[in-house]
Amino acid sequence: MPRVTCVQGGWVYGTQVAFPMDPRCYADRPDVMVPCNQLFCAACQVPVKHMDGVQNGARWSKTSLATLYDSTDPDLWLEEVELVPAYRLYYCQCHWYATPGGTPAGNLDTKDIDDWACHGHPSGADGA
C-alpha cells in the first residue's frame, strides 16, 4: 500500500501546535504547521513518541532512554524532567529532543539526531 510522507522529513513542534492523532494527517506543504505523528528512528527501529509540557533538564543515557521509552510509570519521568507547558518532548530509545518551537526532523543537529524521519502516512491521507 503506498504511503505519503511529510515535507522535509516531518516536523517537530512545541505545544503551541496541536498534535494530530489521526495518522492520515500530514504536512504536504512547507507552509503548514503539522507535527508529524509518524516519526520513526532508523537507529533504534522504533516510532518516536512525544510528551506535552516536558522540557528535559537531565542528560539521559541510551540505557535510561530505553527504560523510559517502555515505561508506563509517570514517576520515572517526573523525577528527571522540568515541566514547562510550551514544550513538547520527543523521544525514542536512543535520542530525545524538546522544543517550544518548530523544526524539521531532519534538522535536529543541535542534538546530533539524524535518524528521525517521517515513516509515511496511510495512502489517502489528508494533507494539511
C-alpha positions as CSV (number, residue, x, y, z in Angstrom):
1,M,0.0,0.0,0.0
2,P,1.5,3.4,-1.0
3,R,2.3,5.8,1.8
4,V,2.8,9.6,1.8
5,T,5.5,11.4,3.8
6,C,5.6,14.8,5.3
7,V,7.6,17.5,3.6
8,Q,11.2,17.9,4.9
9,G,11.0,14.5,6.6
10,G,8.4,15.7,9.1
11,W,8.3,18.4,11.7
12,V,8.5,18.6,15.5
13,Y,6.6,21.4,17.2
14,G,6.0,22.6,20.8
15,T,2.6,22.6,22.3
16,Q,1.5,25.8,20.5
17,V,0.7,23.5,17.6
18,A,-1.9,20.7,18.3
19,F,-0.6,17.2,17.8
20,P,-2.8,15.3,15.3
21,M,-4.0,11.9,16.5
22,D,-5.2,10.9,13.0
23,P,-2.4,9.1,11.2
24,R,-3.8,10.3,7.9
25,C,-3.0,14.0,8.8
26,Y,0.4,15.1,7.5
27,A,2.3,18.2,6.3
28,D,2.1,18.2,2.5
29,R,3.5,21.7,2.0
30,P,6.3,23.6,3.8
31,D,4.0,26.5,4.8
32,V,1.7,24.4,7.1
33,M,2.3,23.6,10.7
34,V,1.6,20.0,11.4
35,P,3.7,17.9,13.8
36,C,4.5,14.5,12.2
37,N,2.7,11.7,14.1
38,Q,4.6,9.0,12.1
39,L,8.2,9.9,13.0
40,F,10.4,6.8,13.2
41,C,14.0,6.4,14.4
42,A,16.1,4.4,11.9
43,A,18.8,3.9,14.6
44,C,16.8,2.1,17.2
45,Q,14.0,1.0,14.9
46,V,11.0,2.4,16.9
47,P,8.4,5.0,16.4
48,V,9.2,8.4,18.0
49,K,6.9,9.2,21.0
50,H,6.1,12.5,22.4
51,M,5.0,14.0,25.8
52,D,3.5,17.5,26.1
53,G,4.7,20.0,28.7
54,V,8.0,18.5,29.3
55,Q,11.4,20.2,28.9
56,N,14.2,17.7,29.7
57,G,16.8,19.2,32.0
58,A,18.7,15.9,32.6
59,R,21.2,14.1,30.5
60,W,19.7,10.7,29.7
61,S,21.9,7.7,28.7
62,K,20.7,5.4,26.0
63,T,20.0,2.8,28.7
64,S,17.8,5.1,30.6
65,L,16.0,6.3,27.4
66,A,15.2,2.7,26.5
67,T,13.8,2.2,30.0
68,L,11.8,5.4,29.9
69,Y,10.5,4.6,26.3
70,D,8.9,1.3,27.5
71,S,7.7,2.7,30.9
72,T,4.1,3.5,31.7
73,D,5.1,4.8,35.1
74,P,5.0,8.7,35.0
75,D,7.0,8.8,38.3
76,L,10.1,7.6,36.3
77,W,9.7,10.7,34.1
78,L,8.9,13.3,36.7
79,E,12.0,12.7,38.7
80,E,14.3,13.8,35.9
81,V,12.4,16.5,33.9
82,E,11.4,20.1,34.1
83,L,7.7,20.7,33.4
84,V,7.2,23.6,31.0
85,P,3.8,23.9,29.3
86,A,5.1,25.3,26.0
87,Y,7.5,22.4,25.4
88,R,6.9,19.1,23.7
89,L,9.4,16.3,24.3
90,Y,10.0,13.8,21.5
91,Y,11.9,10.7,22.3
92,C,12.9,7.2,21.1
93,Q,15.2,4.6,22.7
94,C,18.4,6.5,21.7
95,H,17.6,10.2,21.3
96,W,15.4,12.9,22.8
97,Y,14.5,16.4,21.7
98,A,12.4,19.0,23.5
99,T,11.2,22.2,21.8
100,P,8.8,25.1,22.3
101,G,9.1,26.0,18.6
102,G,9.1,24.1,15.3
103,T,12.0,22.4,13.4
104,P,12.1,19.8,10.6
105,A,13.0,16.4,11.9
106,G,16.0,16.2,9.6
107,N,17.4,19.4,11.0
108,L,17.8,18.5,14.7
109,D,21.6,19.0,14.5
110,T,21.8,20.6,18.0
111,K,21.3,17.1,19.4
112,D,23.0,15.2,16.6
113,I,19.8,13.5,15.7
114,D,19.8,12.5,12.0
115,D,17.9,9.2,12.4
116,W,14.4,10.6,12.7
117,A,12.1,10.9,9.7
118,C,8.5,10.6,8.7
119,H,7.8,6.9,8.2
120,G,4.8,7.6,6.0
121,H,1.1,8.1,6.5
122,P,-1.6,5.8,5.1
123,S,-2.5,6.3,1.5
124,G,-5.5,8.5,1.1
125,A,-4.1,10.7,3.8
126,D,-5.3,14.3,4.2
127,G,-2.6,16.8,3.7
128,A,-3.0,19.9,5.9
